């Protein structure tokens, strides 16, 4: 009876290699998480922190338009740039076992390339690309390295002191920001409104707005409506103020108006007293215009001077009072003069003929005249 002795099975490195690689990559993922938290803390301090500082400065000192807008752009743009720059690197960083092995060895200082060597030898043996290596030696090296790595407690190698301080500071900023939003919402709204005004002020300085007032200086019959309007060409604001001042009492009345499609209008349904008015847009005021209000003038006396053609040899005749009809020879020159109960407006008074045409009057106070042939 004979016994056949079989050779012992060849050692394998796959399980030990996978276990060591898993331990190293777990450390890499742990380090990446804290790297992301570190970058996120810096981003919070750079962006919300800078905006919170801008908010506090304006709340305390009521910054003028240019510094207010400039500091906001710096806080927002600079904070956003820092946040993106600090976050993009750790987020894009891939966890690779061999790189993490080098990090572990540099942090530990006493491993003498054991981890990186074990990983590289194990990979070459496992892939069958090694020549001249003792597989059993590599397997023992992997097992020893895996055990040593397990005993190291790799997370303890990472110094998280600075990251934890940054996290505490970022948490404080976020909590303070939340408290401001909850407790002082009116202050936040005021800052936003001031920021909009600052932007409009800066842009209005660089690109002035053209303010066009209508109807300007005018006269209106008492009790009639009148519409005061403003066209703000290039306006960036949404509000304008109409200021009216009574010409007798000198009392002023401010009326806020909304700009819609760069236009604002206010209608007085029944005018009673004369007043001046002006519009205010972003601290700029239009020239003051006057609206003169008076009763509708009535003719109190009227005369007709009729000068017949020269060939008739007839003298000029004067007719007085209201006449329903005036008749004369062709070529007769007629001068009509009259007096009104109130002063007449030189541009708003005219004669309208039956064919619809209009003829201007020569006005002097409450007297006027016109002529025709």
C-alpha positions in Angstrom: 0.0 0.0 0.0 1.5 3.3 -1.0 0.5 6.9 0.0 0.5 9.7 -2.5 1.5 13.1 -1.0 -0.1 16.1 -2.5 1.8 19.5 -2.4 0.3 22.1 -0.2 -2.0 24.6 -1.9 -0.3 27.8 -3.2 -0.8 30.7 -1.0 -3.1 33.4 -2.4 -2.8 37.2 -1.9 -6.3 38.3 -3.0 -8.2 38.4 0.3 -5.3 40.1 2.2 -4.8 42.6 -0.6 -8.5 43.4 -0.7 -8.7 43.8 3.0 -5.7 46.1 3.1 -7.0 48.1 0.2 -10.4 48.5 1.9 -8.8 49.7 5.1 -6.7 52.3 3.2 -9.6 53.5 1.0 -11.9 53.8 4.1 -9.3 56.1 5.5 -9.2 58.0 2.3 -13.0 58.4 2.3 -12.8 59.5 6.0 -10.2 62.1 5.1 -12.2 63.3 2.1 -15.3 63.8 4.2 -13.4 66.0 6.6 -11.7 67.8 3.7 -15.1 68.6 2.3 -16.3 69.8 5.7 -13.2 71.9 6.0 -13.8 73.5 2.6 -17.5 74.0 3.4 -16.6 75.8 6.6 -14.3 78.1 4.7 -17.0 78.7 2.1 -19.6 79.6 4.8 -17.2 82.0 6.4 -16.3 83.5 3.0 -19.8 83.9 1.5 -22.5 84.1 4.3 -19.9 85.5 6.7 -18.9 88.3 4.3 -22.6 89.1 3.6 -23.4 89.1 7.3 -20.5 91.5 7.9 -21.8 93.8 5.0 -25.2 93.6 6.6 -23.8 94.7 10.1 -21.8 97.5 8.6 -24.8 99.0 6.8 -27.0 98.5 9.8 -24.6 100.3 12.0 -23.4 103.1 9.7 -26.0 103.5 6.9 -23.4 103.4 4.2 -23.6 105.7 1.2 -24.7 104.3 -2.2 -21.2 103.7 -3.7 -19.6 102.0 -0.7 -22.8 100.0 0.0 -22.9 98.6 -3.5 -19.1 98.2 -3.8 -18.8 96.2 -0.5 -21.8 94.0 -1.5 -20.2 93.2 -4.8 -16.9 92.4 -3.1 -18.6 90.3 -0.4 -20.7 88.4 -2.9 -18.2 88.0 -5.7 -15.2 87.4 -3.5 -17.1 85.0 -1.2 -18.5 83.1 -4.1 -15.1 82.8 -5.7 -13.5 81.5 -2.5 -16.3 79.1 -1.9 -16.1 77.6 -5.3 -12.3 77.4 -5.3 -12.2 75.7 -1.9 -15.0 73.3 -2.6 -14.1 72.2 -6.1 -10.8 70.5 -5.2 -12.0 68.1 -2.4 -15.2 67.3 -4.2 -13.4 66.3 -7.4 -10.7 64.4 -5.5 -10.8 60.6 -6.1 -9.9 58.2 -3.3 -7.0 56.0 -4.6 -5.5 53.4 -2.4 -1.8 54.0 -3.3 -2.1 57.8 -2.7 -3.8 57.2 0.6 -1.0 54.8 1.6 1.5 57.5 1.0 -0.5 59.9 3.1 -0.7 57.4 6.0 3.0 56.7 5.9 3.8 60.5 5.9 1.4 61.1 8.8 2.7 58.1 10.8 6.4 58.6 10.0 7.5 55.1 11.0 6.2 52.7 8.4 9.1 52.9 6.0 7.0 52.5 2.8 5.5 49.3 4.1 1.9 50.0 3.1 2.7 51.2 -0.4 5.2 48.4 -0.9 2.7 45.7 0.2 0.0 47.2 -2.0 2.2 47.3 -5.1 3.7 43.8 -4.6 0.3 42.3 -3.8 -1.2 43.9 -6.9 1.5 42.6 -9.2 1.3 39.1 -7.7 -2.5 39.1 -7.9 -2.4 40.2 -11.5 0.3 37.7 -12.4 2.7 40.3 -13.6 5.3 39.7 -10.9 8.4 37.7 -11.9 10.8 36.3 -9.3 8.7 37.2 -6.3 8.0 34.6 -3.6 4.2 34.5 -3.4 4.3 33.2 0.1 6.5 36.0 1.2 4.2 38.6 -0.4 1.2 36.9 1.3 2.9 37.1 4.7 3.8 40.8 4.0 0.3 41.6 3.2 -1.1 39.9 6.2 1.4 41.6 8.5 0.7 45.0 7.0 -3.1 44.5 7.2 -2.8 43.7 10.9 -0.6 46.7 11.6 -2.9 49.0 9.7 -5.8 47.6 11.8 -3.9 48.4 15.0 -3.0 52.0 13.9 -6.6 53.4 14.2 -6.0 55.5 11.1 -8.5 58.3 11.8 -6.4 59.3 14.8 -3.6 60.2 12.4 -5.6 63.1 10.9 -5.3 66.4 12.9 -8.8 67.8 12.9 -8.2 70.7 15.3 -8.3 73.4 12.7 -11.2 71.9 10.9 -13.2 71.6 14.1 -12.5 75.3 14.8 -13.6 76.3 11.4 -16.8 74.1 11.7 -17.6 75.9 15.0 -17.1 79.3 13.5 -19.2 78.4 10.4 -21.9 77.0 12.6 -21.9 80.2 14.6 -22.2 82.3 11.4 -25.1 80.2 10.2 -26.9 80.4 13.5 -26.4 84.1 13.6 -27.7 84.4 10.1 -30.8 82.4 10.9 -31.4 84.5 14.0 -31.1 87.7 12.0 -33.6 86.4 9.4 -36.1 85.3 12.1 -35.8 88.2 14.6 -35.0 91.1 12.4 -36.8 90.5 9.1 -37.6 94.2 8.7 -33.8 95.0 8.9 -33.2 92.5 6.1 -35.9 94.0 4.0 -34.5 97.5 4.6 -31.0 96.3 3.5 -32.4 94.9 0.3 -34.3 98.1 -0.4 -31.2 100.2 0.3 -29.2 97.9 -2.0 -31.7 98.4 -4.8 -31.6 102.1 -4.3 -27.8 102.1 -4.2 -27.7 100.2 -7.5 -30.1 102.6 -9.1 -28.1 105.6 -7.7 -24.9 104.3 -9.1 -26.4 103.5 -12.5 -28.2 106.8 -12.6 -24.9 108.5 -12.0 -23.2 106.6 -14.8 -26.2 106.7 -17.1 -28.4 109.7 -16.2 -32.2 109.3 -16.5 -34.1 111.7 -18.8 -37.1 113.1 -16.9 -39.9 114.5 -19.0 -42.8 116.3 -17.3 -46.3 116.9 -18.8 -48.2 119.2 -19.2 -45.7 121.7 -17.8 -46.9 125.2 -17.0 -50.6 125.4 -17.9 -54.0 126.8 -16.9 -57.2 124.9 -16.2 -60.8 125.8 -15.6 -61.8 125.4 -12.0 -63.6 122.1 -11.5 -62.0 120.5 -14.6 -59.7 117.5 -14.4 -56.0 117.6 -15.1 -53.4 114.8 -15.4 -49.8 115.3 -14.2 -47.4 112.8 -15.7 -43.7 112.0 -15.8 -41.8 109.9 -18.3 -38.5 108.7 -16.9 -36.5 107.4 -19.8 -34.0 104.8 -18.7 -35.4 104.6 -15.2 -34.2 101.7 -12.9 -36.4 102.6 -10.0 -40.0 101.6 -9.5 -41.2 104.7 -7.6 -41.4 108.4 -8.0 -42.8 111.2 -5.8 -45.1 113.9 -6.9 -44.9 117.1 -4.8 -47.7 119.7 -5.1 -47.5 123.1 -3.4 -50.6 125.3 -3.0 -49.6 128.8 -4.3 -51.7 130.6 -1.6 -51.2 128.5 1.5 -47.7 127.2 0.6 -48.7 123.8 1.9 -47.0 120.8 0.2 -48.5 117.4 -0.5 -46.3 114.4 -1.5 -47.9 111.5 -3.5 -45.8 108.4 -4.2 -46.4 107.0 -7.6 -45.4 103.7 -9.2 -43.4 103.8 -12.4 -44.9 101.4 -15.0 -43.0 101.1 -18.3 -41.0 104.2 -17.1 -44.2 106.3 -16.8 -46.2 107.6 -13.9 -49.3 109.7 -13.9 -51.6 111.3 -11.3 -55.1 112.7 -12.2 -56.8 115.4 -10.2 -60.5 115.0 -11.0 -61.6 118.5 -9.9 -59.1 121.3 -9.6 -60.0 124.0 -7.1 -56.9 126.1 -6.4 -53.7 127.0 -8.3 -50.6 125.1 -7.4 -47.0 124.3 -8.4 -45.8 120.8 -8.9 -42.6 118.8 -9.4 -41.5 115.2 -9.5 -38.7 113.6 -7.5 -36.8 110.6 -8.8 -33.9 109.1 -6.9 -33.1 112.4 -5.2 -33.4 114.4 -8.4 -36.2 116.9 -8.8 -37.7 118.2 -12.0 -38.1 122.0 -12.5 -41.2 123.3 -10.8 -44.2 124.0 -13.0 -47.4 125.9 -12.2 -51.0 125.1 -12.8 -53.2 128.2 -12.7 -56.8 127.5 -11.8 -59.6 130.0 -12.4 -63.2 130.1 -13.3 -64.1 129.9 -17.0 -64.0 133.5 -18.4 -67.2 135.0 -19.7 -67.5 137.9 -22.1 -68.7 141.0 -20.2 -68.6 143.5 -23.1 -68.1 143.2 -26.9 -67.7 145.6 -29.8 -67.7 145.2 -33.5 -66.1 147.8 -35.8 -67.1 147.4 -39.4 -65.1 149.2 -42.0 -66.9 149.0 -45.4 -64.9 148.9 -48.7 -63.4 152.3 -49.6 -65.4 152.5 -52.8 -68.6 152.8 -50.8 -67.4 156.0 -49.1 -69.1 154.9 -45.9 -67.6 155.5 -42.5 -66.6 152.8 -40.0 -69.6 151.6 -37.9 -69.4 150.4 -34.3 -71.9 147.9 -33.0 -72.0 147.0 -29.3 -73.4 144.0 -27.4 -74.0 140.5 -28.3 -75.3 140.1 -31.8 -76.7 136.9 -33.2 -75.7 137.9 -36.8 -73.4 140.5 -38.4 -74.0 141.2 -42.1 -72.0 143.5 -44.4 -70.7 143.9 -47.9 -67.9 141.6 -49.2 -64.6 143.2 -48.4 -65.7 144.7 -45.2 -63.0 144.6 -42.5 -64.3 143.6 -39.1 -62.5 144.1 -35.8 -64.1 142.3 -32.8 -62.8 143.4 -29.4 -64.2 142.2 -26.0 -63.5 142.1 -22.3 -63.8 139.0 -20.1 -64.5 138.5 -16.5 -61.1 137.0 -15.8 -57.6 137.2 -17.4 -57.3 135.3 -20.6 -54.7 132.7 -21.5 -52.8 133.8 -24.6 -52.4 130.2 -25.9 -55.7 128.6 -24.8 -58.1 131.3 -26.1 -59.1 131.3 -29.8 -61.9 131.7 -32.3 -63.3 128.6 -33.9 -65.0 129.1 -37.2 -67.9 127.0 -38.6 -65.5 125.0 -40.8 -63.5 123.9 -37.8 -60.5 126.2 -38.3 -59.2 128.2 -35.4 -57.9 131.7 -35.2 -55.6 133.0 -32.4 -56.6 136.1 -30.3 -54.5 139.1 -29.4 -54.7 138.9 -25.6 -53.9 141.6 -23.1 -55.0 140.6 -19.6 -58.7 140.2 -19.7 -59.1 142.0 -23.0 -58.7 140.5 -26.5 -59.5 141.2 -30.1 -59.3 139.6 -33.5 -60.1 140.7 -37.0 -61.3 139.3 -40.4 -62.5 140.4 -43.7 
